[in-house]
């Protein structure tokens, strides 16, 4: 929690976000006021937790960072690797500041809620956070401290600090926070080093007032934070950018021991059980990536093992985003996407909207997103997106769940023939047999390779993979024959390469498919 002085200690403020009554142009008065504020009673302290993990298999630090980036591309990923092999890595949502051509911008991030399972729940959780007195108090302390820190280096003092966003919601893959963005033109003679000294440590990682919070941390925490919560970034000729190294981990030189770090802001209205849950929420992304994934042979049934293989192959081939319209028949596919350590999942109950969302992603990113739906009329809702993907030569992968042949065309909407439902508007389509019926699972891997070839070839478009499933549709135990079904896939799980590109051969560490 090192860092120099400056105005970063913050001060009392109202909800309208004034500058705490600092006296513009009177450094002595400002110094006296800062000293009084630092001697004020403790209003907030950020307490950290270190979780030590012993891994059965060593982790490669750069593979871990790559997986973090794939999981949450909107965050800031970092890695600092020591010559001994020890590494400090993480994925932080918080930028300390960015400076360019004499202008600096900083952010206030505080308050936490999980992401919802769908857009409605996500919005409800954000609304609850926006209205929470406890979260607002914690956020307001951070925002006004950042405002005052910038005022100490801004041309014009407090009046030179402009709020680009007073209060909003910052969303990441597993959490969402209250968020503000402030900026200022630097006073003559002030450099990026002065901005860094003024801001760090902010109340988001330390507390308020600064000295009281530092004393509380030093007397309460039983471990050395090390690099956790420190500033990390770069400095150029006329620009600089630093982040706050939170949501981080220290990896041992051998890669078999990992310490996870996370912190929570404690104010008067805090509930200890809720704060502990928040800590768990913040370490969950790293824990999920480090957890040993069950072997395919240990899957509860053939459906789940088959779906895990198919989704794993698609991710290895470059499909990172899976848009899921929930349905019982597609349960195994949805679970496989959700549990994959580097896949991103978007959930929406409207298949038509989801199809165009995936199509838009493909047009913008130049690589395919996958849509996973249940059977019947749910599939028909994707025809407009398939037509547009065909005409625009944009990649779009459609993965549909279906019944086995004997249950098709039985008179219900969900049993219609969907094998060639998109007609000539697909570049490639395949109807895959039910898992466990005797066909080797490597058939799914080679089908994924064919789909990827058409999606990312010279003339991309819509690709349709129709997947038959028998009961049980959920992760329920059912007898199957792993030795027969997984034949030819030896070494796939220890590899990070696609099956048709050498995935069956053993390869070095990392975070496999």
Secondary structure, 3 states (H helix, E strand, C coil): CCCCCCCCCCCCCCCCCCCCCCCCCCHHHHHHHHHHHHCCCCCEEEEEEEEEEECCCCCCHHHHHHHHHHHCCCCEEEEEECCCCCEEEEEECCEEEEEECCEEEEEEEEEEEECCCCHHHHHHHHHHHHHCHHHHHHHHHHHHHHHHHHHCCECCHHHHEEEEEEEEEEECCCEEEEEEEEEEEECCCCCHHHHHHHHCCCCCCCEECHHHHHHHHHHHCCCCCCCCCCEEEEECCCEEEEEECCCEEEECCCCCEEEEEEEEEECCCCCHHHHHHHHHHHHHHHHHHHCCCCCHHHCCCHHHHHHHHHHHHHHHCCCCEEEECCCHHHHHHHHHHHHCCCCEEEECCCHHHHHHHHHHHHHHHCCCCEEEECCCHHHHCCHHHHHHHHHHCCCEEEEEEECCHHHCCCCCHHHCCCCCCCHHHEEEEEEECCCCCCCCCHHHHHHHHHHHHHHCCCCCCEEEEEEECCCCCCCCCCCCCHHHHCCCCCCCCCCCCCHHHCCCCCCCCCCCC
